[in-house]
Amino acid sequence: MNQQVRHWLDTVANVRVHGTTHEVPYVRLSAEKLKPINRTPFAEVDRHARKVSTDGMVSHGNNRYSVPFLWVGQTVHIQDQKNGRIRIFSGDQLIAEHPKSHGKQQCVINKKHFEGLRTTGKHKVPNSMPRMVRQATPEVAARDLSVSEQLLNEAVTVQ
């Protein structure tokens, strides 16, 4: 669509004589010799500050995105490009870029963000603890419903 609009501007709108100024807009623009007010372009999207969690992830839009582990505990800024990409900055430095997740509660991870990460110390990461209880849910005695009905019908006395 942008290409179609640009084509229309270049071939129709900016090359005809304007009804108000009675000049061709393209010629008038070059004659005015305008200078930009602000040479720094405006950011087209907002940046949102987030703290990098201990697992090297930041949260945005009900999803989590990885950043290089060196930024754990630091505040970074997430920028939704509005084009299907998420960019993550530390100051002006781009530290991560991901495709935007269209679902919810998703984790978008770049495995390179965790390269070089190792456990501290000489000990290996321990295996998970064995279960101390044989069953996840304890057995419950089955009773007839008439027992519960009898308990409901009993009068409660307050002392």
C-alpha positions in Angstrom: 0.0 0.0 0.0 2.9 2.4 0.8 4.3 1.8 -2.7 0.9 2.6 -4.3 0.6 5.8 -2.3 4.2 6.8 -3.2 3.5 6.1 -6.9 0.3 8.2 -6.8 2.2 11.1 -5.1 5.1 11.0 -7.6 2.9 10.6 -10.7 -0.3 12.5 -9.9 -0.5 14.6 -6.8 2.9 16.3 -6.6 3.3 17.0 -10.4 0.1 18.8 -11.1 -0.7 22.5 -10.5 -2.3 22.8 -7.0 -5.7 24.5 -6.8 -4.8 26.8 -3.9 -1.2 27.8 -4.5 -1.4 27.5 -8.3 2.1 25.9 -8.2 3.4 22.4 -8.7 4.0 21.0 -5.2 7.3 19.3 -6.2 8.7 22.6 -7.6 7.5 24.6 -4.6 9.0 22.2 -2.1 12.5 22.5 -3.7 12.2 26.3 -3.9 11.4 26.6 -0.2 14.7 25.0 0.9 13.2 23.8 4.2 15.5 22.4 6.9 14.6 19.7 9.3 13.7 20.8 12.8 15.0 17.7 14.5 17.7 15.7 12.8 17.1 12.7 15.2 14.2 10.7 13.9 11.4 10.0 16.3 11.0 6.4 17.6 8.0 4.9 15.9 7.2 2.6 18.8 7.3 2.8 22.6 10.0 1.2 24.7 9.0 -0.5 27.9 11.4 -1.0 30.8 11.7 -4.5 32.2 14.0 -6.2 34.7 15.7 -9.4 33.4 14.7 -12.2 35.7 17.2 -14.8 37.2 16.3 -17.2 34.4 17.4 -14.7 31.7 13.9 -13.8 30.5 11.8 -10.6 30.2 8.1 -10.4 30.2 6.1 -8.5 27.5 2.5 -9.0 26.4 1.9 -12.1 28.6 4.9 -13.8 26.9 8.5 -14.2 27.9 11.6 -13.5 25.8 15.2 -14.5 26.4 18.1 -12.1 26.6 21.8 -12.9 27.0 22.5 -14.2 30.5 24.9 -11.3 31.1 22.0 -9.0 31.6 20.3 -10.9 34.4 19.2 -8.5 37.1 19.6 -5.5 34.8 16.8 -3.2 33.5 16.4 -3.4 29.7 13.9 -1.9 27.3 11.5 -3.9 25.1 10.4 -2.4 21.8 7.5 -3.9 19.9 8.3 -3.1 16.3 4.6 -3.6 15.3 5.9 -5.7 12.4 6.0 -9.1 14.1 9.4 -8.5 15.8 10.3 -7.8 19.4 13.6 -5.9 20.0 15.3 -5.7 23.4 17.8 -2.9 24.2 20.3 -2.1 26.9 20.6 1.7 26.5 21.0 2.1 22.7 22.6 -1.3 22.3 20.4 -4.0 20.7 20.9 -7.1 22.8 18.2 -9.4 21.5 15.6 -9.7 18.8 12.8 -12.2 18.6 9.7 -13.0 16.5 6.7 -11.7 18.4 4.7 -14.5 19.9 1.0 -14.4 18.9 -0.1 -16.6 21.7 -0.2 -16.1 25.5 2.0 -17.6 28.2 4.7 -18.5 25.6 8.4 -18.5 26.0 10.5 -17.4 23.0 14.1 -18.5 23.6 17.3 -18.1 21.6 19.7 -20.8 22.8 22.7 -18.6 22.0 21.7 -16.4 24.9 22.7 -19.1 27.3 26.0 -20.2 25.7 28.9 -19.9 28.0 26.7 -20.2 31.1 27.9 -22.8 33.5 27.2 -23.8 37.0 29.4 -22.1 39.6 31.6 -24.2 41.8 32.9 -27.7 41.3 29.7 -29.5 42.2 27.3 -30.8 39.6 23.7 -29.8 39.6 22.0 -32.3 41.9 19.2 -34.6 40.6 15.7 -33.9 41.7 14.7 -35.2 45.2 13.1 -38.6 45.3 9.4 -38.7 46.3 8.9 -39.1 50.0 5.3 -40.1 49.7 4.3 -43.2 47.8 1.1 -41.7 46.4 0.5 -38.2 45.2 -3.0 -38.2 46.8 -3.8 -40.0 50.0 -6.6 -42.6 50.2 -9.8 -41.3 51.7 -12.3 -43.5 53.4 -15.5 -43.9 51.4 -18.7 -43.5 53.5 -22.3 -43.7 52.7 -24.0 -40.2 52.2 -26.5 -41.0 55.0 -23.6 -40.4 57.5 -23.1 -36.9 56.2 -26.8 -36.2 56.3 -27.0 -37.3 59.9 -24.2 -34.9 60.8 -26.0 -32.0 59.0 -29.2 -32.7 61.0 -27.5 -32.6 64.4 -28.1 -29.5 66.5 -25.1 -27.4 67.2 -24.8 -26.1 70.8 -22.7 -23.1 71.7 -21.4 -23.0 75.2 
